[in-house]
Amino acid sequence: MKLPTDHPHPLVRRLFSFWAPTETSMRGWAMASVVVNAGITVTGAGVRVTGSGLGCPTWPRCTPDSFVPVAHPEVSPLNMAVEFGNRLLTFLVLAVGVACVLSALRMRPRRRSLVLLAWLQPVGIVAQALWGGLVVSTMLNPFTVGAHFLISSGLIAACWMLYARAGEGDGPARRVTHRDIRRLGHALLAAVFVLLVAGVVVSGTGPHSGDAMASRFDLDIEVVARFHADIAYVVVGLTFALAFALHVNNAPRPARRAALALFAVELAQGVIGYIQYFLAVPAMLVLLHVLGSTLVWIAALRVATSLRTRAPEAASAGPSPTAAHAVA
């Protein structure tokens, strides 16, 4: 019987590569998971800025008597379509997560580190879906909405770690530069996460609540926006310091490139942030800002993983039978 992994079309072979995984295909599925989790984070923001947060006013059904959108006198068809479309994307994210799990389970020799990281994806996606139900039941409370975004950030981190670890061995982590520079990289990653949290507070205080009935944080938007900007200055300063230290110490090229890429993304994100502030936070710029914050997070994760490496697997382990089958 001919397997999909033997199909003559390369796209079909890639789609079913989880059945005969190689290191390259494992990393490919992990990167795909990074992309789809980042994508659904941005589309979730699109639900909010279009006022479609309660387009499907119940959960798990879209309406009290239907899992799919039906005409409802109190809900705009457009808002319902936007919210339902975002819910459907969850199944795509879950499918990619399951492909990562199957790839990790079928790798030979099986690597426990990859299996554990892969399982975080479907488990986290299910938890995220359940939390989405809480967001709806609390009428888009800014706390639950903000936590929804931060959970997505955690899932992206798990996906990135799977991508990084799939290209390494399971030996002890070894730093590729001075110990204090690596510590600076860890401090930078922590600062970026604090920046994300501050951004969530700004979003929960600002005008785009997702629905007219949604509550807001009782805070001064000017104060929280300036606090968010102050943290951004700290992050940019730490990034510049890290990039300079890596250059002076002639660190490996991947680490230097990762730091410079993060610095560039931060500058672009800062420009978007200031423009949206002075233009009274238009919806399209909010979407770009959420995309930018997601890219900053991914770039910061890339910096952190570029500052260490792990020894390859022992040669005695032998090649993966499934990898040999895929090559054949």
Contacts in CASP RR format, 6 or more apart in sequence:
PFRMAT RR
TARGET T0000
AUTHOR 0000-0000-0000
METHOD contacts of the structure
MODEL  1
MKLPTDHPHPLVRRLFSFWAPTETSMRGWAMASVVVNAGITVTGAGVRVT
GSGLGCPTWPRCTPDSFVPVAHPEVSPLNMAVEFGNRLLTFLVLAVGVAC
VLSALRMRPRRRSLVLLAWLQPVGIVAQALWGGLVVSTMLNPFTVGAHFL
ISSGLIAACWMLYARAGEGDGPARRVTHRDIRRLGHALLAAVFVLLVAGV
VVSGTGPHSGDAMASRFDLDIEVVARFHADIAYVVVGLTFALAFALHVNN
APRPARRAALALFAVELAQGVIGYIQYFLAVPAMLVLLHVLGSTLVWIAA
LRVATSLRTRAPEAASAGPSPTAAHAVA
3 16 0 8 1.000
3 19 0 8 1.000
3 20 0 8 1.000
4 12 0 8 1.000
4 13 0 8 1.000
4 15 0 8 1.000
4 16 0 8 1.000
4 19 0 8 1.000
5 13 0 8 1.000
5 16 0 8 1.000
5 17 0 8 1.000
5 19 0 8 1.000
5 20 0 8 1.000
5 325 0 8 1.000
5 326 0 8 1.000
6 13 0 8 1.000
7 13 0 8 1.000
7 16 0 8 1.000
14 25 0 8 1.000
17 25 0 8 1.000
17 29 0 8 1.000
17 103 0 8 1.000
17 326 0 8 1.000
18 25 0 8 1.000
18 29 0 8 1.000
18 99 0 8 1.000
18 100 0 8 1.000
18 102 0 8 1.000
18 103 0 8 1.000
18 106 0 8 1.000
19 102 0 8 1.000
19 106 0 8 1.000
19 322 0 8 1.000
20 106 0 8 1.000
20 322 0 8 1.000
20 323 0 8 1.000
20 325 0 8 1.000
20 326 0 8 1.000
21 29 0 8 1.000
21 102 0 8 1.000
21 103 0 8 1.000
21 104 0 8 1.000
21 106 0 8 1.000
21 107 0 8 1.000
21 320 0 8 1.000
21 322 0 8 1.000
21 323 0 8 1.000
21 326 0 8 1.000
22 320 0 8 1.000
22 322 0 8 1.000
22 323 0 8 1.000
22 326 0 8 1.000
22 327 0 8 1.000
23 166 0 8 1.000
23 167 0 8 1.000
23 323 0 8 1.000
25 103 0 8 1.000
25 326 0 8 1.000
26 100 0 8 1.000
26 103 0 8 1.000
26 104 0 8 1.000
26 107 0 8 1.000
26 114 0 8 1.000
26 166 0 8 1.000
27 163 0 8 1.000
27 166 0 8 1.000
27 167 0 8 1.000
28 163 0 8 1.000
29 96 0 8 1.000
29 97 0 8 1.000
29 99 0 8 1.000
29 100 0 8 1.000
29 103 0 8 1.000
30 100 0 8 1.000
30 159 0 8 1.000
30 160 0 8 1.000
30 162 0 8 1.000
30 163 0 8 1.000
30 166 0 8 1.000
31 163 0 8 1.000
32 96 0 8 1.000
32 99 0 8 1.000
33 93 0 8 1.000
33 96 0 8 1.000
33 97 0 8 1.000
33 100 0 8 1.000
33 121 0 8 1.000
33 159 0 8 1.000
33 162 0 8 1.000
33 163 0 8 1.000
34 156 0 8 1.000
34 159 0 8 1.000
34 160 0 8 1.000
34 163 0 8 1.000
34 298 0 8 1.000
36 89 0 8 1.000
36 92 0 8 1.000
36 93 0 8 1.000
36 96 0 8 1.000
37 93 0 8 1.000
37 152 0 8 1.000
37 155 0 8 1.000
37 156 0 8 1.000
37 159 0 8 1.000
38 156 0 8 1.000
38 291 0 8 1.000
38 294 0 8 1.000
38 295 0 8 1.000
38 298 0 8 1.000
39 89 0 8 1.000
39 294 0 8 1.000
40 86 0 8 1.000
40 89 0 8 1.000
40 90 0 8 1.000
40 93 0 8 1.000
40 152 0 8 1.000
41 149 0 8 1.000
41 152 0 8 1.000
41 153 0 8 1.000
41 156 0 8 1.000
41 290 0 8 1.000
41 294 0 8 1.000
42 287 0 8 1.000
42 290 0 8 1.000
42 291 0 8 1.000
42 294 0 8 1.000
43 86 0 8 1.000
43 89 0 8 1.000
44 86 0 8 1.000
45 149 0 8 1.000
45 286 0 8 1.000
45 287 0 8 1.000
45 290 0 8 1.000
46 52 0 8 1.000
46 82 0 8 1.000
46 86 0 8 1.000
46 283 0 8 1.000
46 287 0 8 1.000
46 290 0 8 1.000
47 53 0 8 1.000
47 82 0 8 1.000
47 83 0 8 1.000
47 86 0 8 1.000
47 210 0 8 1.000
48 140 0 8 1.000
48 145 0 8 1.000
48 203 0 8 1.000
48 208 0 8 1.000
48 209 0 8 1.000
48 210 0 8 1.000
49 208 0 8 1.000
49 210 0 8 1.000
49 283 0 8 1.000
49 286 0 8 1.000
49 287 0 8 1.000
50 78 0 8 1.000
50 79 0 8 1.000
50 82 0 8 1.000
50 210 0 8 1.000
50 283 0 8 1.000
51 79 0 8 1.000
51 208 0 8 1.000
51 209 0 8 1.000
51 210 0 8 1.000
51 211 0 8 1.000
52 76 0 8 1.000
52 78 0 8 1.000
52 79 0 8 1.000
52 80 0 8 1.000
52 82 0 8 1.000
52 83 0 8 1.000
52 210 0 8 1.000
52 211 0 8 1.000
53 79 0 8 1.000
53 83 0 8 1.000
53 136 0 8 1.000
53 140 0 8 1.000
53 210 0 8 1.000
53 211 0 8 1.000
53 214 0 8 1.000
54 75 0 8 1.000
54 79 0 8 1.000
54 83 0 8 1.000
54 136 0 8 1.000
54 139 0 8 1.000
54 140 0 8 1.000
54 210 0 8 1.000
54 211 0 8 1.000
54 213 0 8 1.000
54 214 0 8 1.000
55 62 0 8 1.000
55 75 0 8 1.000
55 76 0 8 1.000
55 79 0 8 1.000
55 80 0 8 1.000
55 82 0 8 1.000
55 83 0 8 1.000
55 84 0 8 1.000
55 211 0 8 1.000
56 62 0 8 1.000
56 63 0 8 1.000
56 69 0 8 1.000
56 80 0 8 1.000
56 83 0 8 1.000
56 84 0 8 1.000
56 87 0 8 1.000
56 136 0 8 1.000
57 63 0 8 1.000
57 64 0 8 1.000
57 72 0 8 1.000
57 74 0 8 1.000
57 75 0 8 1.000
57 136 0 8 1.000
58 64 0 8 1.000
58 136 0 8 1.000
59 132 0 8 1.000
59 133 0 8 1.000
59 136 0 8 1.000
59 137 0 8 1.000
60 67 0 8 1.000
60 133 0 8 1.000
61 67 0 8 1.000
62 68 0 8 1.000
62 69 0 8 1.000
62 70 0 8 1.000
62 80 0 8 1.000
62 83 0 8 1.000
62 84 0 8 1.000
62 87 0 8 1.000
63 69 0 8 1.000
63 70 0 8 1.000
63 72 0 8 1.000
63 75 0 8 1.000
68 84 0 8 1.000
69 77 0 8 1.000
69 80 0 8 1.000
69 81 0 8 1.000
69 84 0 8 1.000
71 77 0 8 1.000
72 80 0 8 1.000
90 125 0 8 1.000
90 128 0 8 1.000
90 129 0 8 1.000
93 125 0 8 1.000
94 122 0 8 1.000
94 125 0 8 1.000
94 126 0 8 1.000
96 121 0 8 1.000
97 118 0 8 1.000
97 121 0 8 1.000
97 122 0 8 1.000
97 125 0 8 1.000
98 122 0 8 1.000
100 118 0 8 1.000
100 121 0 8 1.000
100 159 0 8 1.000
100 162 0 8 1.000
101 115 0 8 1.000
101 118 0 8 1.000
101 119 0 8 1.000
101 121 0 8 1.000
101 122 0 8 1.000
103 118 0 8 1.000
104 110 0 8 1.000
104 111 0 8 1.000
104 114 0 8 1.000
104 115 0 8 1.000
104 117 0 8 1.000
104 118 0 8 1.000
104 119 0 8 1.000
104 162 0 8 1.000
105 115 0 8 1.000
105 118 0 8 1.000
106 322 0 8 1.000
107 114 0 8 1.000
107 320 0 8 1.000
107 322 0 8 1.000
107 323 0 8 1.000
108 320 0 8 1.000
108 321 0 8 1.000
108 322 0 8 1.000
108 323 0 8 1.000
109 313 0 8 1.000
109 317 0 8 1.000
109 318 0 8 1.000
109 320 0 8 1.000
111 169 0 8 1.000
111 170 0 8 1.000
111 313 0 8 1.000
113 165 0 8 1.000
113 170 0 8 1.000
114 162 0 8 1.000
114 165 0 8 1.000
114 166 0 8 1.000
117 158 0 8 1.000
117 161 0 8 1.000
117 162 0 8 1.000
117 165 0 8 1.000
118 162 0 8 1.000
120 155 0 8 1.000
120 158 0 8 1.000
120 162 0 8 1.000
121 155 0 8 1.000
121 158 0 8 1.000
121 159 0 8 1.000
121 162 0 8 1.000
124 151 0 8 1.000
124 155 0 8 1.000
124 158 0 8 1.000
125 155 0 8 1.000
127 151 0 8 1.000
128 148 0 8 1.000
128 151 0 8 1.000
128 152 0 8 1.000
128 155 0 8 1.000
131 144 0 8 1.000
131 147 0 8 1.000
131 148 0 8 1.000
131 151 0 8 1.000
132 144 0 8 1.000
132 148 0 8 1.000
134 144 0 8 1.000
135 141 0 8 1.000
135 144 0 8 1.000
135 145 0 8 1.000
135 148 0 8 1.000
138 144 0 8 1.000
139 211 0 8 1.000
139 213 0 8 1.000
139 214 0 8 1.000
139 215 0 8 1.000
140 209 0 8 1.000
140 210 0 8 1.000
140 211 0 8 1.000
140 213 0 8 1.000
140 214 0 8 1.000
140 215 0 8 1.000
141 214 0 8 1.000
141 215 0 8 1.000
142 203 0 8 1.000
142 204 0 8 1.000
142 205 0 8 1.000
142 209 0 8 1.000
142 214 0 8 1.000
142 215 0 8 1.000
142 216 0 8 1.000
142 217 0 8 1.000
145 203 0 8 1.000
145 204 0 8 1.000
145 214 0 8 1.000
146 200 0 8 1.000
146 203 0 8 1.000
146 204 0 8 1.000
149 196 0 8 1.000
149 200 0 8 1.000
149 203 0 8 1.000
150 196 0 8 1.000
150 197 0 8 1.000
150 200 0 8 1.000
153 193 0 8 1.000
153 196 0 8 1.000
153 294 0 8 1.000
153 297 0 8 1.000
156 294 0 8 1.000
156 297 0 8 1.000
156 298 0 8 1.000
156 301 0 8 1.000
157 297 0 8 1.000
157 301 0 8 1.000
160 298 0 8 1.000
160 301 0 8 1.000
160 302 0 8 1.000
160 305 0 8 1.000
161 301 0 8 1.000
161 305 0 8 1.000
164 305 0 8 1.000
165 310 0 8 1.000
168 309 0 8 1.000
168 310 0 8 1.000
168 312 0 8 1.000
169 310 0 8 1.000
169 311 0 8 1.000
169 312 0 8 1.000
169 313 0 8 1.000
170 310 0 8 1.000
170 311 0 8 1.000
170 313 0 8 1.000
171 310 0 8 1.000
171 311 0 8 1.000
172 310 0 8 1.000
172 311 0 8 1.000
173 308 0 8 1.000
173 309 0 8 1.000
173 310 0 8 1.000
174 308 0 8 1.000
174 309 0 8 1.000
174 310 0 8 1.000
174 311 0 8 1.000
175 182 0 8 1.000
175 307 0 8 1.000
175 308 0 8 1.000
176 251 0 8 1.000
176 252 0 8 1.000
176 255 0 8 1.000
176 306 0 8 1.000
176 307 0 8 1.000
176 308 0 8 1.000
176 309 0 8 1.000
177 246 0 8 1.000
177 249 0 8 1.000
177 251 0 8 1.000
177 252 0 8 1.000
177 255 0 8 1.000
177 307 0 8 1.000
178 245 0 8 1.000
178 249 0 8 1.000
181 242 0 8 1.000
181 245 0 8 1.000
181 246 0 8 1.000
181 249 0 8 1.000
181 251 0 8 1.000
181 307 0 8 1.000
182 307 0 8 1.000
182 308 0 8 1.000
184 238 0 8 1.000
184 241 0 8 1.000
184 242 0 8 1.000
184 245 0 8 1.000
185 238 0 8 1.000
185 242 0 8 1.000
185 303 0 8 1.000
185 304 0 8 1.000
185 307 0 8 1.000
186 304 0 8 1.000
187 238 0 8 1.000
188 235 0 8 1.000
188 238 0 8 1.000
188 239 0 8 1.000
188 242 0 8 1.000
188 300 0 8 1.000
188 303 0 8 1.000
188 304 0 8 1.000
189 300 0 8 1.000
189 301 0 8 1.000
189 303 0 8 1.000
189 304 0 8 1.000
191 231 0 8 1.000
191 234 0 8 1.000
191 235 0 8 1.000
191 238 0 8 1.000
192 235 0 8 1.000
192 296 0 8 1.000
192 297 0 8 1.000
192 300 0 8 1.000
193 297 0 8 1.000
194 231 0 8 1.000
195 228 0 8 1.000
195 231 0 8 1.000
195 232 0 8 1.000
195 235 0 8 1.000
195 293 0 8 1.000
195 296 0 8 1.000
196 293 0 8 1.000
196 297 0 8 1.000
198 224 0 8 1.000
198 227 0 8 1.000
198 228 0 8 1.000
198 231 0 8 1.000
199 228 0 8 1.000
199 293 0 8 1.000
201 217 0 8 1.000
201 219 0 8 1.000
201 224 0 8 1.000
201 228 0 8 1.000
202 221 0 8 1.000
202 224 0 8 1.000
202 225 0 8 1.000
202 228 0 8 1.000
204 216 0 8 1.000
204 217 0 8 1.000
205 216 0 8 1.000
205 217 0 8 1.000
205 219 0 8 1.000
205 220 0 8 1.000
205 221 0 8 1.000
205 224 0 8 1.000
206 216 0 8 1.000
206 221 0 8 1.000
206 281 0 8 1.000
207 281 0 8 1.000
208 281 0 8 1.000
208 283 0 8 1.000
208 286 0 8 1.000
209 215 0 8 1.000
209 216 0 8 1.000
217 224 0 8 1.000
225 277 0 8 1.000
232 266 0 8 1.000
232 269 0 8 1.000
232 270 0 8 1.000
235 266 0 8 1.000
235 296 0 8 1.000
236 263 0 8 1.000
236 266 0 8 1.000
236 267 0 8 1.000
239 259 0 8 1.000
239 262 0 8 1.000
239 263 0 8 1.000
239 266 0 8 1.000
240 263 0 8 1.000
242 259 0 8 1.000
242 303 0 8 1.000
243 256 0 8 1.000
243 259 0 8 1.000
243 260 0 8 1.000
243 263 0 8 1.000
245 251 0 8 1.000
246 255 0 8 1.000
246 256 0 8 1.000
246 259 0 8 1.000
247 256 0 8 1.000
252 306 0 8 1.000
254 306 0 8 1.000
255 303 0 8 1.000
255 306 0 8 1.000
255 307 0 8 1.000
258 299 0 8 1.000
258 302 0 8 1.000
258 303 0 8 1.000
258 306 0 8 1.000
259 303 0 8 1.000
259 306 0 8 1.000
261 299 0 8 1.000
261 302 0 8 1.000
262 296 0 8 1.000
262 299 0 8 1.000
262 300 0 8 1.000
262 302 0 8 1.000
262 303 0 8 1.000
265 292 0 8 1.000
265 295 0 8 1.000
265 296 0 8 1.000
265 299 0 8 1.000
266 296 0 8 1.000
268 292 0 8 1.000
269 289 0 8 1.000
269 292 0 8 1.000
269 293 0 8 1.000
269 295 0 8 1.000
269 296 0 8 1.000
272 285 0 8 1.000
272 288 0 8 1.000
272 289 0 8 1.000
272 292 0 8 1.000
273 285 0 8 1.000
273 289 0 8 1.000
275 285 0 8 1.000
276 282 0 8 1.000
276 285 0 8 1.000
276 286 0 8 1.000
276 288 0 8 1.000
276 289 0 8 1.000
279 285 0 8 1.000
END
